[in-house]
Amino acid sequence: MATATKKKSKVKLQPLGDRVVIKREESEDKTAGGILLPDSAQNKPARGTVVSVGNGRLLDDGSRGALQVKVGERVIFSSYGGEALSLGDEELLLMREDDILAVIED
């Protein structure tokens, strides 16, 4: 019996306009005191890394305004902002740039 192998396809997600794609940081599974947390008790962090950005907001004069965030930047975003997506084994968020609250500078 022959078995089929799956090829991993690397799908690129290019957002439109003023939208950005963010990969959320992993949640902590242990408290500062060393207590292990079950999945149901873990909070989803409101931090992540920008994976891709759109081409900018459409301005009144018909031109595009550049986005303030760039690919690779770590950001803090509104916990209720964005649309959760699954591409392959990755969990991503698609949101407007307005939902991003700050850029984390290391």
C-alpha positions as CSV (number, residue, x, y, z in Angstrom):
1,M,0.0,0.0,0.0
2,A,1.4,3.4,-1.0
3,T,1.3,6.3,1.3
4,A,1.0,9.9,0.1
5,T,3.3,12.5,1.6
6,K,2.3,16.0,2.3
7,K,4.4,18.8,1.1
8,K,4.6,21.8,3.4
9,S,3.6,24.8,1.4
10,K,4.8,28.1,2.7
11,V,1.8,30.3,2.1
12,K,2.4,34.0,2.2
13,L,-0.4,36.3,3.4
14,Q,-0.2,39.8,2.0
15,P,-2.6,42.1,3.8
16,L,-4.3,45.0,1.9
17,G,-4.5,48.7,2.8
18,D,-3.7,49.5,6.4
19,R,-3.9,46.0,7.7
20,V,-1.0,44.0,9.2
21,V,-0.4,40.3,10.0
22,I,0.9,39.5,13.4
23,K,2.2,36.3,15.0
24,R,1.1,36.3,18.7
25,E,3.8,35.5,21.3
26,E,3.4,32.2,23.2
27,S,1.5,32.4,26.5
28,E,3.3,31.7,29.8
29,D,2.6,28.2,31.0
30,K,4.1,28.8,34.5
31,T,3.6,31.5,37.0
32,A,6.5,33.5,38.6
33,G,6.1,31.2,41.6
34,G,6.6,28.1,39.5
35,I,3.0,26.9,39.4
36,L,2.1,25.2,36.1
37,L,-1.0,26.6,34.4
38,P,-3.5,24.5,32.4
39,D,-4.4,25.8,28.9
40,S,-7.8,27.0,30.1
41,A,-6.2,29.3,32.7
42,Q,-3.6,30.8,30.4
43,N,-4.2,34.4,29.1
44,K,-3.5,35.1,25.4
45,P,-0.7,37.7,25.3
46,A,-1.5,41.0,23.6
47,R,2.1,41.1,22.2
48,G,3.5,39.7,18.9
49,T,5.7,40.2,15.9
50,V,4.7,41.8,12.7
51,V,4.9,39.3,9.9
52,S,3.7,41.4,6.9
53,V,2.2,44.8,6.2
54,G,-0.2,46.2,3.6
55,N,0.6,49.0,1.2
56,G,-0.9,51.8,3.4
57,R,-4.1,53.7,4.1
58,L,-5.8,55.3,1.1
59,L,-5.7,59.1,1.6
60,D,-8.3,61.6,0.4
61,D,-6.1,62.7,-2.5
62,G,-5.8,59.1,-3.8
63,S,-2.3,58.4,-2.6
64,R,-1.2,55.8,0.0
65,G,0.0,56.8,3.4
66,A,2.9,54.7,4.7
67,L,2.3,52.5,7.7
68,Q,4.2,53.2,10.9
69,V,5.0,49.6,11.7
70,K,7.5,47.4,9.8
71,V,8.0,43.7,9.4
72,G,9.9,42.2,12.3
73,E,8.9,44.7,14.9
74,R,7.5,43.5,18.2
75,V,4.2,45.3,19.1
76,I,1.5,45.5,21.7
77,F,-2.0,45.4,20.4
78,S,-5.6,45.6,21.6
79,S,-6.7,42.2,22.9
80,Y,-10.0,42.5,21.1
81,G,-8.5,43.6,17.8
82,G,-7.8,41.5,14.9
83,E,-9.1,38.4,13.2
84,A,-7.5,35.0,14.1
85,L,-6.3,32.9,11.2
86,S,-4.7,29.5,10.9
87,L,-2.3,28.9,8.0
88,G,-0.8,25.5,8.2
89,D,0.4,25.1,11.7
90,E,0.8,28.8,12.4
91,E,-1.8,31.0,14.3
92,L,-1.8,34.5,12.9
93,L,-3.8,37.7,13.5
94,L,-5.0,40.0,10.8
95,M,-5.7,43.5,12.1
96,R,-5.8,47.2,11.2
97,E,-2.8,49.3,12.1
98,D,-5.1,51.3,14.4
99,D,-5.4,48.2,16.7
100,I,-1.7,48.4,17.4
101,L,-1.0,50.3,20.5
102,A,2.8,50.5,20.8
103,V,6.1,49.2,19.3
104,I,8.4,47.4,21.7
105,E,12.0,48.7,21.3
106,D,14.7,46.4,22.6
